[in-house]
Amino acid sequence: MNLIIDIGNSQTKVGIFDQGEIVQTFYTPFFDQKQYAQLKIQYRFINNGILSSVTDYDRDFIEQLKGELDLFVVFDAQTPIPIKNHYESKSTLGLDRLAAAVGASTLFPNSELLVIDAGTAITYDVIDKNNAFLGGSISLGIAMRFKALNQFTAKLPEIKPTPQCSDFGKNTEEAIRSGVQQGVIYEMEGFINQRLALCPTCQVILTGGDAEFFEQKLKMPIFVKPELTLIGLDRILEYTKTN
């Protein structure tokens, strides 16, 4: 069984996989020795693992995992991956973006893909039918947009997203919510429509912490997979075993 750890900007996603199938996933602010010990009791056949992190992590804990498991991979730019990577600055490519691309290619091999990861930032990445990562775009996530309006203006408050908002606000709070939430929906629809115009058979895959929010708002065919990055990391771990 494989232990998959994905440390993001705001939370950590953990997955247990058995021969490519998801056994369990959960979110936690931090994944530590205590949680790992509990997992080992529940799944005593965990023998391989991989870590992907966009921030700092407990290096002593990782050394423990390397010592206890048959194979433990700290995913970085030098880790072999089962897709081609055509990104020019590979050392600066976010590992979460690359893992999501691998996950998408695992689910839809030899397909034209647009992967949208709606988290702290929103990323739009393109994979071609030859399973090659071509690159993409990075934009502000919903929470960052609300925060920016508050921090870079003198009087605008920082507010929270809601499931519904007006097209046109009748007060400042409504106006901010409309501008941010409707604005990011229009942005996302624009990227999707642009890609579909170039490639009508393109499969659009949505993942990330805000995926559920956008799933309800986008009026176009999309495939939602919250575990996409974990699936990609599991595939990378399996690929590493033989390369």
N, C-alpha and C positions, 0 to 999 in steps of 0.2 A: 504494500500500500504506500501511497505517496502523500507526504505532508506539503501543502502549498501555502506559502506565506506571502501576502502582497501588502506591503506597508505603503499607504497613500498619504496624501497631505493632511487628511482629516480623520482617517480611521484605518484599521488593519483588517483585511479580509483573509480568512483562513479556510482552507479546503482540505478534505480528505478524499483521495481518489483511489479507485481500485480498478486496474486495467482499463483506464480511460473513462470510467464511469464515476460520476459524482456520488459520494457516499454521504457527505455532510459538508455544509458550509456555514460560517457564522462571521459576524462582524464584532470587533472589539476595539476599544481605544488603544490597548497595548496587548501584545501576545507575549507571555512570559513563561518562566519555568513551571509555575504552578499549573497554568492551563495546559502546557505541554504534558506534564505528568498525568493530568486527568485524561488527556487524549490517549496516552500510552496505555492506560488502564482499560479504556474503552476499545481501543484498536491496537492490540498488542503486536500486530503484524506490520506496523509502520516501519519501513526500513530504508526509505529514500525521502529526500526533501529538497525544496528549492525556496530561496528567498529573493524577492524583488522589492526594492525600497527606493522611494524618491526622497527620503530623508534619512537622518541618522538612526542607527539601530544598536541594540545591545550586543557588542562584539563578543563579550564573554559567553553569552547565551548561544551565539552562533557557533563559537568554538566547541561548546558542549554538544550541540547538535552534530557537528562534523565528527566528533569523537564517538558518538553513540550510534549514528546511522551508517549504513553501508555506503551511501553516497549522499552528500549534501552540497548543493550548488548555490553559490551566491551569484545571481544573474547579473551580468555586466555586458559591456559592448563586445567583449572577446568570447562570450559564450556562444557555441555553435547553435544555430537555429535552423528549423526545417523549411524556411522560405528564403528567397533572395531579398537582400536589403540594398536598395538603390539610393538611400538617403546619403547626401553628400557629407554631412558632418555627423558621422555615426556616433562619435563620442558624446555628442550633445543630444542625441535622440532620447527622449524619455522612454525608459524601459517599460512603463505601463502601456505606452502607445504600441511598442513593438510586440509586447506580449498579447495585447488585444488583437493585433493583426494576425499573429500566429493562431490565436483562438478562432478568429473568423475563417481563416483558411482551413482550419481543422474541420469546422462545421460545413463549410462550402468550398471544397477544394476545386481548383481550376475554374474559379468564377470571378467575375468583376465585382468588386466589393467596395462599399463606402462604410467605414466604421466610425460611428459617432460615440465618443465617450463623454458623457455629460456629468462631470464631477466638479471639483473646485475650479478647474478650467474646463473648457469644452474643446475637444479635439476632433478634427475631421480628417480621416486618413483613407488613402486609396490603395487598394491591392488589385493587381491585374489578374487576368485569367492564367498567367504563368506562375502564379503564387509569388509575385514580386511586390514588395512594399515600395511604393513610389514616392511617398511623402504626403503632406497634407497641410492643415491650417490649425492654428491655436487661437482660441478666443477666451474671453472672460466668462466664467460661470455665473449663475444667477446670484449667489451670495456675494461674490466679488463685485458685481455691478451695484448691488444695493450699498455695499460698504464704500465703494469708490464715490458714489454720489454724496454720501455723508462726510467722508474725510476730505474731499477736495472742494467742498462748498462751505459757505459760512452758516447756512441755516437749514439745509435739507436734512431731515431726520433719517436714521437708518431703520428700515422696516424689514419685515420678513415676508417671504412669498406666501401666497394663499392659493388653493386649488382653482379659484375663479377670480377674475378681475374684469373691470369695465374696459371697453375699447377706449373710452375717453374719461379721464378722471374729473370729478366735480369738486375735488379738494386736493391738496398737495399730496397726501398719502396715496390716494387713488391714482393720481397722475404719475407718481413715481412707480407704483406697482404696474400700471398699464405700460409705461415706457419700458421698464425692464423686462417684465414677463412677456408682453406681446412682442417687444423688440427682439428678444432672443428666439422666440418661435418663428418670426419672420426670417430671421437670419438662418435658422436651421432649415426651414423650408426652401430658402434660396439656395443653400449648398446642395440640398437633395435634388431640387429641380435642375440645377446646373449639371449635376452628374448624370441624371437620367436623360437629359437632352443629348449628352455626349455618348451615353451608353444605356439604351433603354432596358437592357437585361440586367443592369446592375442591381445587386442585392444590398439593401440598406440595413445595417445592423446597429442597434442602439444599446448602449450599456452605460454603466456609471451610476453614481448615487442618486442623480436626478432623473434617471431613465423613466421611472414610473410617472413622474410629472409630465414629461414630454410625450409619453405614449398616449396619454389621454387627450393631448392637444393637437398632435400632428394628424392631419387629414390626408394621409397617404400611406401606401403599404410599407411597413417596416417590420423587421424581426427584432424582438427585444430579448436580450440575453444578459441578465445581471451578472452571471458567472463567467463572462467571456474572457476576462483577463486570467482568471484561475484556470480555465480550460487551456489557454495558451501556455501558461507556465507549466502545467502538467505535461503538455505535449513537448515543450522544450526539455523538461527533465528526462522524459523517455528518449528523446533524440540524443541527449547528451550521453546516455548510457552506451550508445553504439558509435559515437563519434569522438 
